[in-house]
């Protein structure tokens, strides 16, 4: 500390004071030492490209990127949780002087591209500056005690989707679609993560050295990012799902009965088959054999469902059904573009006047949440001529409202046990309704998220206990902060205000 009197401090004092404010002030070591990672622990923010070995032929990636070294950031996160860890040991009646090893830390990783982050000065051309943020959240810490089979959880993140629990690891000005640059920058992160999985972190917690092992679960990715990381074709592919091998046509025929088959290791094996084509097959046969894995999987992600985008994807789908029902598409063929546009504007006007719901250019979370309600469907039904169709729409929404909390809640078995029990039944009912009453929309096609919502939710929850807790929301909220710090706001478009 410095006394109040002394104003001019020698530089090194200031330096050390500053260092304490950065992650990486805490001394730690890894056993065994991490491969290809320096053992120094007092490292702050580094250049995102460091750790990337350049060859003579390599064009250096011209991008700005800053990051923390992954192990330093994790050590810092544990020091932040020091009190919670000690408290957890006390609450479980564990003697902290004995508990020095056997700690397991489960980490959720999130990565998301952000659209336009150029500086705003009112007008002038839009600079297509894009950014990607990679961050992690410590989800839980548990300890295995001698003679016990199961670990005892001593810390569980109460708000896994808050930006407060979501720690930024790497910020880069890259377009998430620029696969080469993205992988070049995340390469060192992946390497560090791999090294840490085979080692233990030794760090002082509560005055004693303790050893921690880490499990990383990359669940905070939207489908676009998952497909990119796992070498799958883009989301318009006939292979509709990142969890199973189903094609879009199969998924629209059999909406409910699928199980999770894809995994990172299988994707790697399939990529090798794609690369070598050992059976000398035609392109189509080969593609069918590897189920759309046509690039090298770069980073392991956990096959799950992204709750936020699931909301958005399904709301978009319902919005389209609403339009079609206003136009009674079920009893006609190929309506013209003008007619569709008319139904859409009718729907928008109704939603705006009755629900104060302004039209949006691109569906967002808030709009989706307000559209997917019983109130909204009542309002839409005022525009639907046939009583029978109105009943079907209400039934569809009723089932959806029953299903939704299951994949939104942080802990469904605690928050909505009844809906969890009924989920499979409800999704079956929902699918039956789609494939009969709404057959005109689901003949041989279905959207990616709707397939996942109907087919995979119970299985994921059985495996992970939750979908909501593992979603990318914390990282998305962090994007908001990032914009705030850049003193820039998303271009909030005024175009829609002019429509009516």
ABEGO torsion letter per residue (X at the ends): XBBAABABBBAAAAAAAAAAABBGABBBBBOBBBBGBBABABBBBBBAABGBBBBAABBBBBBBBBBBBAAAAAAAAAAAAAAAAAAAAAAAGBBAAABABGBBBBBBBBBBBBBBABBBAGBEBBBBBBBBBBBBBBABBBBBBBGBABBBBABBBABAABAAABBBABBBBBBAABAAAAAAAAAAAAAAAAAAAABBBBBBBGGBBBBBBBBBBBAABBAAAAAAAAGBBBAABABABAABABBAAAAAABAABBBBABBAAAAAAAAAAAAAGAAGBBAAAAAAAAGGBABBBABBBBBBBBAAAAAAAAAAAAAAAAAAAAAGAAABBGBBAAAAAAAAAAAAAAAAAAAGBBBBABBBAAAAAAABBAAAAAAAAAABABAAAAAAAAAAAAAAAAAAAAAABABAAAABAAAAAAAAAAAAAAAAAAABAAAAAABGBBBAAAAAAAAAAAAAAAAAGBAAAABAAAAAAAAAAAAAAAGBBBBBBAAAAAAX
